[in-house]
Amino acid sequence: MRRKIVAGNWKMNTVIQDGLDLAESVKKNAEKGLPENVMLILAPPFTHLAGLKNILPDNIGLAAQNCASEESGAFTGEVSAAMVASSGANYVIIGHSERRLYFKETDPELNKKIKLALASQLSPIFCCGENLHEREKGIHTEVVKKQIELGLSDIPEADFKRIIIAYEPVWAIGTGKTATPDQAQDMHLYIRTQIKEMYGEETAGNTSILYGGSCNPSNARELFANSDVDGGLIGGASLKADDFLAIARSF
């Protein structure tokens, strides 16, 4: 049975103390119980990672929001995968739509990040998805296929089994729009089919694919009811512990 995952991407929000308080609230709320096979992951800013590691229980994962595409060196302001791992994190988000859009990250660059993350024993959460123009032109599947083929190229199957996929319909992030449950299921199934072609049916069947497009307590249950939607990569709603846990309890 593949894992059901609800990951909270805090983005560039909260100072350290506010982040610690939010993590404590999530921890206490989660202690009231979660559905079977559901796990939580928190992705705070880099500055919070070591502090959160000290307070989070083992059953709540900790993720960085990014890592560098180089192992080390004169790259001022960058944070390497090894540094992320040394902070206590065990996951890292790679290829988020905002990184692709604002920082012009390319699929070959993301492929380098994934390989470095895996070498540092981190589990990547690899993001893929189309924008509104690509969706309206009807080329959304071609866009996602290319992102998967280039971003995940030359990854051994044993390593790929540690990767989580997050599908982001970019047109539904921060716009008030949400992909319908049918649209979400269609794209998640398409992504699983691509993984099957690359790694076989067993690996595809065991890969968790998260929905990353404005998921909230009011629509999570309907989205998560789809057979190929294994959870969510949550943005704004992850900044409120009650909302975040309500989403996790939507399974």
Backbone torsions as a table, in degrees:
resi	resn	phi	psi	omega
1	MET	NA	121.5	-179.8
2	ARG	-73.3	153.7	-175.1
3	ARG	-70.5	143.8	168.5
4	LYS	-96.2	127.4	-171.1
5	ILE	-130.8	134.5	170.8
6	VAL	-122.7	112.2	-175.9
7	ALA	-110.9	131.9	-179.2
8	GLY	-102.5	113.0	177.9
9	ASN	-96.3	104.8	-175.9
10	TRP	-75.9	-13.0	-178.4
11	LYS	54.5	-147.3	-177.5
12	MET	-93.3	67.4	-179.0
13	ASN	-135.0	150.0	178.5
14	THR	77.1	135.4	165.1
15	VAL	-84.7	174.1	-169.4
16	ILE	-57.0	-49.2	-176.4
17	GLN	-64.0	-40.2	177.1
18	ASP	-63.0	-37.9	177.9
19	GLY	-65.7	-40.9	177.0
20	LEU	-63.2	-41.3	179.2
21	ASP	-64.4	-41.4	179.5
22	LEU	-65.2	-42.4	178.7
23	ALA	-63.2	-39.3	177.2
24	GLU	-62.7	-40.3	179.2
25	SER	-65.4	-41.3	177.4
26	VAL	-62.8	-44.5	-179.0
27	LYS	-60.2	-47.3	-177.9
28	LYS	-65.8	-40.2	178.5
29	ASN	-66.3	-40.5	-179.4
30	ALA	-65.9	-27.7	179.6
31	GLU	-65.2	-16.8	177.2
32	LYS	-75.5	-9.9	175.3
33	GLY	117.8	145.5	176.6
34	LEU	-130.7	157.3	175.3
35	PRO	-58.6	154.0	-179.5
36	GLU	-58.6	138.5	175.1
37	ASN	71.8	13.8	177.2
38	VAL	-101.8	128.8	176.7
39	MET	-121.4	153.2	178.9
40	LEU	-108.2	146.6	172.2
41	ILE	-133.5	134.5	175.3
42	LEU	-110.5	134.0	179.3
43	ALA	-122.3	85.0	179.5
44	PRO	-84.3	177.2	170.6
45	PRO	-61.0	159.3	179.6
46	PHE	-51.1	-40.3	-174.2
47	THR	-61.9	-18.8	-174.5
48	HIS	-97.3	-12.8	-166.1
49	LEU	-57.2	-54.0	-176.2
50	ALA	-62.7	-38.9	178.9
51	GLY	-64.5	-42.4	179.4
52	LEU	-68.1	-34.8	178.7
53	LYS	-58.7	-32.1	-177.4
54	ASN	-74.0	-19.4	-176.0
55	ILE	-114.6	-16.6	-176.8
56	LEU	-83.0	140.6	174.9
57	PRO	-72.4	165.4	-176.5
58	ASP	-62.6	-22.7	-176.5
59	ASN	-87.9	5.1	172.0
60	ILE	-116.1	117.6	-177.5
61	GLY	-75.5	158.9	-179.2
62	LEU	-126.4	128.2	-176.5
63	ALA	-127.3	145.4	165.7
64	ALA	-85.6	159.0	-178.7
65	GLN	-88.5	-5.9	-175.9
66	ASN	-174.9	167.8	167.3
67	CYS	-151.9	166.1	-177.8
68	ALA	-74.6	160.2	177.8
69	SER	-93.5	5.2	176.8
70	GLU	-122.7	153.1	-175.6
71	GLU	-72.5	-41.7	179.8
72	SER	-170.0	176.4	174.4
73	GLY	125.9	-163.0	-174.9
74	ALA	-84.4	73.1	-179.4
75	PHE	-128.6	74.0	-173.6
76	THR	-52.8	130.2	177.2
77	GLY	89.2	-9.1	-179.2
78	GLU	-87.8	158.1	178.9
79	VAL	-127.5	118.5	-175.2
80	SER	-77.3	163.3	176.7
81	ALA	-61.1	-39.2	178.7
82	ALA	-63.9	-37.9	176.4
83	MET	-64.0	-41.9	177.5
84	VAL	-58.8	-47.6	-179.3
85	ALA	-62.3	-37.6	-178.5
86	SER	-70.2	-18.1	177.4
87	SER	-75.8	-14.7	-178.0
88	GLY	108.5	-5.1	177.6
89	ALA	-69.9	151.2	176.2
90	ASN	-123.2	0.9	176.8
91	TYR	-135.6	161.2	173.9
92	VAL	-149.4	132.1	175.8
93	ILE	-79.9	129.6	-179.3
94	ILE	-130.7	129.3	175.5
95	GLY	85.0	21.0	177.8
96	HIS	-55.7	146.8	-176.0
97	SER	-56.1	-33.2	179.1
98	GLU	-69.8	-33.3	175.5
99	ARG	-69.2	-40.1	178.1
100	ARG	-65.0	-42.7	-175.0
101	LEU	-76.4	-55.4	-171.8
102	TYR	-82.5	-29.6	-176.2
103	PHE	-111.9	6.8	172.2
104	LYS	56.3	35.9	178.8
105	GLU	-70.5	134.9	-177.4
106	THR	-102.3	162.5	-179.5
107	ASP	-62.0	-42.0	175.8
108	PRO	-60.9	-37.7	177.1
109	GLU	-64.6	-41.8	179.3
110	LEU	-65.7	-34.1	177.1
111	ASN	-61.9	-40.9	176.4
112	LYS	-62.6	-41.6	179.7
113	LYS	-63.0	-42.9	-179.3
114	ILE	-61.5	-44.4	-179.2
115	LYS	-64.7	-39.7	177.3
116	LEU	-67.6	-38.9	177.7
117	ALA	-62.4	-45.8	179.4
118	LEU	-62.7	-38.9	179.4
119	ALA	-66.0	-25.2	177.3
120	SER	-94.3	14.0	177.2
121	GLN	66.2	26.6	173.6
122	LEU	-94.7	149.6	174.5
123	SER	-98.7	113.9	-179.7
124	PRO	-73.1	143.1	167.1
125	ILE	-107.2	99.3	-172.5
126	PHE	-90.7	123.3	-176.0
127	CYS	-98.8	141.2	176.0
128	CYS	-146.7	157.1	179.3
129	GLY	160.6	164.5	-174.3
130	GLU	-106.9	155.7	174.4
131	ASN	-90.9	179.6	-175.1
132	LEU	-63.4	-42.3	179.6
133	HIS	-59.5	-43.6	-179.2
134	GLU	-68.6	-37.0	177.2
135	ARG	-65.5	-45.9	-177.4
136	GLU	-68.1	-29.0	177.3
137	LYS	-79.2	-9.1	179.5
138	GLY	76.7	21.6	-179.2
139	ILE	-109.3	17.9	-175.3
140	HIS	-61.1	-37.5	-179.8
141	THR	-69.9	-36.9	177.9
142	GLU	-63.7	-41.3	180.0
143	VAL	-61.9	-48.3	-178.0
144	VAL	-66.9	-39.0	178.2
145	LYS	-59.6	-44.0	179.8
146	LYS	-64.6	-42.3	179.3
147	GLN	-60.1	-41.7	-179.5
148	ILE	-69.2	-46.0	-177.5
149	GLU	-63.8	-41.6	-178.4
150	LEU	-82.3	-43.1	-177.7
151	GLY	-67.7	-30.0	-175.6
152	LEU	-112.8	21.9	-178.2
153	SER	-72.6	147.2	175.1
154	ASP	58.2	35.2	173.8
155	ILE	-101.2	118.5	178.4
156	PRO	-58.7	148.6	-176.4
157	GLU	-57.7	-39.2	-179.3
158	ALA	-61.4	-36.6	178.2
159	ASP	-76.7	-38.1	-178.8
160	PHE	-59.6	-30.2	-178.8
161	LYS	-63.1	-13.9	177.9
162	ARG	-92.6	-2.9	-175.4
163	ILE	-92.1	138.9	172.1
164	ILE	-107.7	139.6	178.0
165	ILE	-104.4	139.5	172.8
166	ALA	-123.3	119.7	177.3
167	TYR	-90.0	121.6	179.4
168	GLU	-114.8	104.5	168.0
169	PRO	-73.7	97.9	-169.9
170	VAL	-57.8	-29.3	-179.9
171	TRP	-69.0	-10.4	-178.3
172	ALA	-111.3	13.5	-177.9
173	ILE	-105.4	116.9	178.1
174	GLY	70.7	12.2	-178.3
175	THR	-107.1	-9.4	-174.5
176	GLY	86.5	-10.1	177.1
177	LYS	-88.5	151.5	175.3
178	THR	-137.3	137.9	173.4
179	ALA	-60.6	140.5	177.0
180	THR	-66.0	158.1	176.5
181	PRO	-54.1	-36.7	178.7
182	ASP	-67.5	-41.1	177.6
183	GLN	-63.5	-42.3	178.4
184	ALA	-62.2	-47.1	179.8
185	GLN	-61.5	-42.8	-179.3
186	ASP	-59.6	-44.0	-178.1
187	MET	-73.7	-36.9	177.6
188	HIS	-65.1	-40.3	177.1
189	LEU	-65.1	-39.7	178.6
190	TYR	-62.0	-44.3	178.9
191	ILE	-62.9	-42.2	179.4
192	ARG	-63.9	-35.2	177.6
193	THR	-65.2	-40.0	177.0
194	GLN	-63.5	-40.4	178.1
195	ILE	-65.0	-38.6	178.0
196	LYS	-60.3	-41.1	179.4
197	GLU	-66.6	-30.6	-178.0
198	MET	-85.1	-38.3	-170.1
199	TYR	-129.4	-3.5	178.5
200	GLY	99.6	166.4	-172.4
201	GLU	-66.7	-40.6	-176.9
202	GLU	-63.8	-47.5	179.6
203	THR	-63.9	-42.6	178.7
204	ALA	-61.1	-40.5	-178.6
205	GLY	-69.2	-22.0	-178.8
206	ASN	-99.6	-0.5	-178.3
207	THR	-86.4	126.1	177.6
208	SER	-80.2	128.5	178.3
209	ILE	-120.0	119.2	-175.0
210	LEU	-100.9	150.6	175.3
211	TYR	-94.0	129.2	-175.6
212	GLY	-124.2	46.6	-177.8
213	GLY	-132.4	83.8	176.4
214	SER	56.6	49.9	176.0
215	CYS	-82.5	135.3	-177.5
216	ASN	-146.3	174.2	-176.8
217	PRO	-59.3	-24.6	-176.3
218	SER	-82.5	-22.8	-178.3
219	ASN	-117.8	-5.4	-174.4
220	ALA	-62.3	-42.9	-175.9
221	ARG	-59.8	-44.1	-178.7
222	GLU	-68.1	-38.7	178.5
223	LEU	-66.9	-44.6	-175.8
224	PHE	-72.8	-12.7	178.0
225	ALA	-71.1	-16.4	179.2
226	ASN	-70.3	142.8	-173.2
227	SER	-67.2	-24.8	-177.4
228	ASP	-107.6	6.0	175.6
229	VAL	-99.0	111.8	-171.2
230	ASP	-102.4	14.4	179.7
231	GLY	141.7	-159.3	-175.4
232	GLY	-143.9	149.1	166.8
233	LEU	-100.7	106.1	-166.3
234	ILE	-100.5	132.1	177.7
235	GLY	-96.4	-101.7	-173.5
236	GLY	-54.5	-39.1	-177.4
237	ALA	-68.8	-14.9	179.2
238	SER	-79.4	-7.5	179.7
239	LEU	-85.9	-1.6	174.4
240	LYS	-123.3	115.1	-174.1
241	ALA	-56.2	-41.7	-178.5
242	ASP	-63.4	-43.0	179.3
243	ASP	-66.1	-43.2	-179.0
244	PHE	-60.2	-46.0	179.9
245	LEU	-71.9	-31.0	175.0
246	ALA	-62.1	-37.9	176.1
247	ILE	-64.7	-44.8	-180.0
248	ALA	-61.7	-30.6	-178.6
249	ARG	-88.7	8.0	-179.3
250	SER	-81.1	-9.6	178.5
251	PHE	-69.9	NA	NA
